[in-house]
Amino acid sequence: MTDERPPSKNPWFAMNPYQRAGGLVLIVIGGVWFLQGIGVAKGSVMTGSTLWGVLGAVFFVAGVLTLRYKPKPKPGDNNPSDND
């Protein structure tokens, strides 16, 4: 007897945990780098450097896109809309 749960309707829990973790890491790192780059977070050689502001923004956006990405279903998957 297997103890499998039905797929979650909440997209946060239906997402691959590695994808979710990777997206969150990108958002956190991007946020820190962006704040250092624009001079809000002080105490680093990165503070006030435009390069880190731009890289931080890119990482942040990449993290958001990673969390929003939904893979397309594979042809053999059990999809109720495939009633051939």
Secondary structure, DSSP 8 states (H G I E B T S, - for coil): --------SSHHHHS-HHHHHHHHHHHHHHHHHHHHHTTSS-SSTTTT-HHHHHHHHHHHHHHHHHHH------TTS--TT---
